[in-house]
Structure formats: C-alpha cells, structure tokens
Amino acid sequence: MDSLAKKGLQKYLVQLQQHPLRTKAITAAVLSAISDIVAQKITGIKKLQMRRLLLKVLFGFAYLGPFGHFLHLLLDKLFKGKKDTTTVAKKVVIEQVTSSPWNNLLFMIYYGLVIESRPWIQVKSNIKKEYPKVQYTSWTFWPVVGWINHQYVPLQFRVIFHSIVACCWGIFLNLRARSMALKKA
C-alpha cells in the first residue's frame, strides 16, 4: 500500500508541475466535494444532495483553484519571492484585506443564489446579517494559515495547502449558511 500511495503522489506532483492550473482546480474541486459531504452529514442530511454537491465542486474547480493559483503567483511576483518576516506580513495583510472579504462574500452570494436558489433580496438580507460574523471569524483564523503558507510552503504547493485548510473552512461556511437558511424557514 505504501508504494501505491507513493506512486500516486509522484503522479500528482508530475501533474502539478506540468499542468499547475488544471491540477490546482481539480484539487480544489475534490476538496470542495469532501467539505460539502462532511458538512451535509454533520447537519443531519440523510440522503446526499447531489445538486448542491455538484455546484460546490463547480465552485471549487472554476473559482477557488484558479483564483488561488493566480493570487499566489501575483503575490510572489510582487514581492519577488521574498520570505522575510516583513514581506510575509505584507502578503498576509494584502490577502486579508482583499481576497478574504471577497472570497467570503462571493461564497455567500453563490450559496444563496445558486445552491439554494433563494431570491436576491433574501440573500442580500442574510449577507447583511451574517457576513460580519463570517468575516470576523475569518480574520481570527486565516492570517495564521496565510503566515504558515507564505513562510514555509513552496509556491507550487501554496494553493494545495490553502485548499486543504479551506476544506475545513468550507465546512464552517456551509454550516453557517445552513443555519442562516434554517432561521429563515
């Protein structure tokens, strides 16, 4: 079994090197699926909601993987690959004041409009109520992840590392979105 896992990892690393954007998009999609399956089970959903799951996979593949890929390339280019404390702090601050609020807002809009098919007025109302809590929680958690990512993780693995942690964060966001929907029902 050990050699099977090792071979799988080697093949994955080759794909990551040869097709980084595609590999990161697929990885984000798979981790989005895992995140949603776990969130559905935790919330007591008996039969897996396939439409919801597929829409979450689409979000991971079409947005999360590519966005992370280009964000990390841009940050690395802007700061010329430096990893000193000041540079890492700047990268984390930039992430937290730009991509963090955007990603959380976009997820909440996508979840409400696309996944749950709620009307915009209801989605907007829920965002006004819940977004500050989600973003505050994000700012208490993601800066540490960002620091570790920029300080210790090689560029080609940053989106993967981020996606793995985001799998857990996605469970939190799913549960938050689900609790918003239940309160309205």
C-alpha positions as CSV (number, residue, x, y, z in Angstrom):
1,M,0.0,0.0,0.0
2,D,2.9,2.3,0.8
3,S,4.2,2.1,-2.7
4,L,0.8,2.7,-4.2
5,A,0.4,5.9,-2.2
6,K,4.0,6.9,-3.2
7,K,3.3,6.3,-6.9
8,G,0.0,8.3,-6.6
9,L,1.8,11.2,-5.0
10,Q,4.6,11.1,-7.7
11,K,2.0,11.2,-10.4
12,Y,0.2,14.1,-8.7
13,L,3.4,16.0,-8.4
14,V,4.2,15.5,-12.1
15,Q,0.7,16.8,-13.0
16,L,1.2,19.8,-10.6
17,Q,4.5,20.6,-12.4
18,Q,3.2,20.1,-16.0
19,H,-0.3,21.4,-15.6
20,P,-0.4,23.6,-12.4
21,L,-3.6,25.5,-13.0
22,R,-5.6,22.4,-14.0
23,T,-4.2,20.3,-11.1
24,K,-5.0,23.0,-8.6
25,A,-8.5,23.5,-10.0
26,I,-9.2,19.7,-9.8
27,T,-7.7,19.6,-6.3
28,A,-9.9,22.5,-5.1
29,A,-12.9,20.7,-6.6
30,V,-12.2,17.4,-4.9
31,L,-11.6,19.2,-1.5
32,S,-14.8,21.2,-2.0
33,A,-16.7,17.9,-2.5
34,I,-15.2,16.4,0.6
35,S,-16.0,19.6,2.6
36,D,-19.6,19.6,1.4
37,I,-20.1,15.9,2.0
38,V,-18.9,16.3,5.6
39,A,-21.0,19.4,6.1
40,Q,-24.1,17.6,4.8
41,K,-23.5,14.7,7.1
42,I,-22.8,16.9,10.2
43,T,-26.1,18.8,9.6
44,G,-28.0,15.6,9.6
45,I,-28.9,15.4,5.9
46,K,-29.7,11.7,5.4
47,K,-29.5,11.5,1.6
48,L,-26.6,13.3,-0.1
49,Q,-27.9,16.4,-2.0
50,M,-26.2,15.8,-5.4
51,R,-27.2,19.1,-6.9
52,R,-25.6,21.0,-4.0
53,L,-22.5,18.8,-4.1
54,L,-22.0,19.3,-7.8
55,L,-22.5,23.1,-7.5
56,K,-19.9,23.1,-4.7
57,V,-17.5,21.1,-6.9
58,L,-18.1,23.6,-9.7
59,F,-17.3,26.5,-7.4
60,G,-14.0,24.8,-6.3
61,F,-13.0,23.9,-9.9
62,A,-14.0,27.1,-11.7
63,Y,-13.2,29.7,-9.0
64,L,-11.3,28.6,-5.9
65,G,-8.4,26.7,-7.6
66,P,-7.8,29.2,-10.4
67,F,-8.2,32.3,-8.1
68,G,-5.7,30.8,-5.6
69,H,-3.3,29.9,-8.4
70,F,-3.2,33.4,-9.8
71,L,-3.3,35.2,-6.4
72,H,-0.2,33.3,-5.2
73,L,1.6,33.9,-8.5
74,L,0.8,37.6,-8.3
75,L,1.9,37.9,-4.6
76,D,5.1,36.1,-5.3
77,K,5.8,38.3,-8.3
78,L,5.0,41.5,-6.5
79,F,7.4,40.6,-3.6
80,K,10.0,38.8,-5.8
81,G,9.7,35.5,-3.9
82,K,11.0,37.0,-0.6
83,K,10.1,35.2,2.6
84,D,11.5,37.6,5.3
85,T,9.2,38.5,8.1
86,T,8.2,41.9,6.8
87,T,7.4,40.6,3.3
88,V,5.3,37.7,4.7
89,A,3.4,40.1,6.9
90,K,2.7,42.3,3.9
91,K,1.4,39.3,1.9
92,V,-0.8,38.2,4.8
93,V,-2.2,41.7,5.2
94,I,-2.9,42.0,1.4
95,E,-4.7,38.7,1.4
96,Q,-6.7,39.6,4.5
97,V,-7.9,43.0,3.2
98,T,-8.6,41.9,-0.4
99,S,-9.1,38.2,-1.2
100,S,-10.5,37.2,2.2
101,P,-13.5,39.6,2.2
102,W,-14.1,39.0,-1.5
103,N,-14.0,35.2,-1.2
104,N,-16.3,35.0,1.8
105,L,-18.8,37.4,0.2
106,L,-18.7,35.6,-3.2
107,F,-19.3,32.3,-1.4
108,M,-22.3,33.6,0.5
109,I,-23.8,35.0,-2.7
110,Y,-23.1,31.8,-4.7
111,Y,-24.5,29.7,-1.9
112,G,-27.7,31.7,-1.5
113,L,-28.4,32.4,-5.2
114,V,-27.1,29.3,-7.0
115,I,-27.0,26.5,-4.5
116,E,-30.2,27.3,-2.5
117,S,-31.9,29.2,-5.3
118,R,-33.1,31.9,-3.0
119,P,-34.2,35.4,-4.3
120,W,-31.6,38.2,-4.2
121,I,-33.5,40.2,-1.6
122,Q,-33.3,37.3,0.8
123,V,-29.6,36.6,0.0
124,K,-28.8,40.3,0.5
125,S,-30.6,40.4,3.8
126,N,-28.8,37.3,5.1
127,I,-25.4,38.7,4.0
128,K,-26.1,41.9,5.8
129,K,-26.8,39.9,9.0
130,E,-24.2,37.1,8.8
131,Y,-21.3,38.5,6.7
132,P,-19.7,40.5,9.5
133,K,-19.6,37.4,11.7
134,V,-18.2,35.2,9.0
135,Q,-15.5,37.8,8.1
136,Y,-14.6,38.4,11.7
137,T,-14.1,34.7,12.2
138,S,-12.1,34.5,9.0
139,W,-9.8,37.2,10.3
140,T,-9.2,35.3,13.5
141,F,-8.2,32.2,11.6
142,W,-6.8,32.8,8.1
143,P,-3.9,35.1,9.0
144,V,-2.2,32.3,10.8
145,V,-2.8,30.0,7.8
146,G,-1.5,32.7,5.4
147,W,1.6,33.2,7.6
148,I,2.4,29.5,7.5
149,N,1.7,29.3,3.8
150,H,3.9,32.2,2.8
151,Q,6.7,31.5,5.2
152,Y,7.1,27.7,4.9
153,V,5.2,26.4,1.9
154,P,6.9,26.4,-1.5
155,L,4.9,28.4,-4.1
156,Q,3.8,25.4,-6.1
157,F,2.1,23.9,-3.0
158,R,0.5,27.1,-1.6
159,V,-2.8,26.6,-3.3
160,I,-2.9,22.9,-2.3
161,F,-2.1,23.8,1.4
162,H,-4.7,26.6,1.3
163,S,-7.3,24.2,-0.3
164,I,-6.8,21.6,2.4
165,V,-7.3,24.1,5.1
166,A,-10.2,25.6,3.1
167,C,-11.8,22.2,3.1
168,C,-12.3,22.7,6.9
169,W,-13.2,26.4,6.5
170,G,-15.8,25.3,3.8
171,I,-17.5,23.1,6.4
172,F,-17.7,26.1,8.7
173,L,-19.2,28.3,5.9
174,N,-21.6,25.5,4.9
175,L,-22.8,25.2,8.4
176,R,-23.1,29.0,8.8
177,A,-25.1,29.2,5.5
178,R,-27.3,26.3,6.5
179,S,-28.0,27.9,9.9
180,M,-29.0,31.1,8.1
181,A,-31.4,29.2,5.8
182,L,-32.9,27.3,8.8
183,K,-33.5,30.5,10.7
184,K,-35.4,32.0,7.7
185,A,-37.6,28.8,7.2
